[in-house]
């Protein structure tokens, strides 16, 4: 059996491409783990250790994610991990697509249906987590500071996305005074995560017992 351990932010896309295949198990973890990268490796490792008892292959549905998967390993199967730095490249279909968008317009904050549905978008974080900690006025200021170098809020439309989530993405841009636009995403990377092939262009193949290191993404 192939086991995929992935961030819940891409659950809709992965479930869509899996289409009920019983030979693929997908384990989803909280999508806010990248905000606590010091805790993330331990939680991912815990799921790897559980899957190691029965999986033939273990594939990660994570990019480097602020070093959130650095140090994790699988003793028997090894690991397969996307070469992406984060989920934005996965949503766009390839690292090349993301690099092209970044080169064209680096000041872009990207949203997806997963972030919007779980209200982990700037408005959701401001009105929830930040307001609970520091009050609404300060929460808005903190998020404005986080977004001050961005000029655009862009929705990546991968798979089926309902009108309510599109409207929420537009509200984010309006509230934080950013230009809004949309781009087409792709299911290609998600299909490869679930079904392969695990080619060297898109994936790292980590040998059994070897930990994931930051140097894989930043060689030399």
Secondary structure in CASP SS format (residue, H / E / C, confidence):
PFRMAT SS
TARGET T0000
AUTHOR 0000-0000-0000
METHOD secondary structure of the structure
MODEL  1
X C 1.00
X E 1.00
X E 1.00
X E 1.00
X E 1.00
X E 1.00
X E 1.00
X H 1.00
X H 1.00
X H 1.00
X H 1.00
X H 1.00
X H 1.00
X H 1.00
X H 1.00
X H 1.00
X H 1.00
X H 1.00
X C 1.00
X C 1.00
X C 1.00
X C 1.00
X C 1.00
X E 1.00
X E 1.00
X E 1.00
X E 1.00
X E 1.00
X E 1.00
X C 1.00
X C 1.00
X C 1.00
X H 1.00
X H 1.00
X H 1.00
X H 1.00
X H 1.00
X H 1.00
X H 1.00
X H 1.00
X H 1.00
X H 1.00
X H 1.00
X H 1.00
X H 1.00
X H 1.00
X H 1.00
X H 1.00
X H 1.00
X H 1.00
X H 1.00
X H 1.00
X C 1.00
X C 1.00
X C 1.00
X C 1.00
X E 1.00
X E 1.00
X E 1.00
X E 1.00
X E 1.00
X C 1.00
X C 1.00
X C 1.00
X C 1.00
X C 1.00
X C 1.00
X C 1.00
X C 1.00
X C 1.00
X C 1.00
X C 1.00
X C 1.00
X C 1.00
X C 1.00
X C 1.00
X C 1.00
X C 1.00
X E 1.00
X E 1.00
X E 1.00
X E 1.00
X C 1.00
X C 1.00
X C 1.00
X C 1.00
X H 1.00
X H 1.00
X H 1.00
X H 1.00
X H 1.00
X H 1.00
X C 1.00
X C 1.00
X H 1.00
X H 1.00
X H 1.00
X H 1.00
X H 1.00
X H 1.00
X H 1.00
X H 1.00
X H 1.00
X H 1.00
X C 1.00
X C 1.00
X C 1.00
X E 1.00
X E 1.00
X E 1.00
X E 1.00
X C 1.00
X H 1.00
X H 1.00
X H 1.00
X H 1.00
X H 1.00
X C 1.00
X C 1.00
X C 1.00
X C 1.00
X H 1.00
X H 1.00
X H 1.00
X H 1.00
X H 1.00
X H 1.00
X H 1.00
X H 1.00
X H 1.00
X H 1.00
X H 1.00
X H 1.00
X H 1.00
X C 1.00
X H 1.00
X H 1.00
X H 1.00
X H 1.00
X H 1.00
X H 1.00
X H 1.00
X H 1.00
X H 1.00
X H 1.00
X H 1.00
X C 1.00
X C 1.00
X C 1.00
X C 1.00
X C 1.00
X E 1.00
X E 1.00
X E 1.00
X E 1.00
X E 1.00
X E 1.00
X C 1.00
X C 1.00
X C 1.00
X C 1.00
X C 1.00
X H 1.00
X H 1.00
X H 1.00
X H 1.00
X H 1.00
X H 1.00
X H 1.00
X H 1.00
X H 1.00
X H 1.00
X H 1.00
X H 1.00
X H 1.00
X C 1.00
X C 1.00
X C 1.00
X E 1.00
X E 1.00
X E 1.00
X E 1.00
X E 1.00
X E 1.00
X C 1.00
X C 1.00
X C 1.00
X H 1.00
X H 1.00
X H 1.00
X H 1.00
X H 1.00
X H 1.00
X H 1.00
X H 1.00
X C 1.00
X C 1.00
X C 1.00
X C 1.00
X C 1.00
X C 1.00
X C 1.00
X E 1.00
X E 1.00
X E 1.00
X E 1.00
X C 1.00
X C 1.00
X C 1.00
X C 1.00
X C 1.00
X C 1.00
X C 1.00
X H 1.00
X H 1.00
X H 1.00
X C 1.00
X C 1.00
X C 1.00
X C 1.00
END
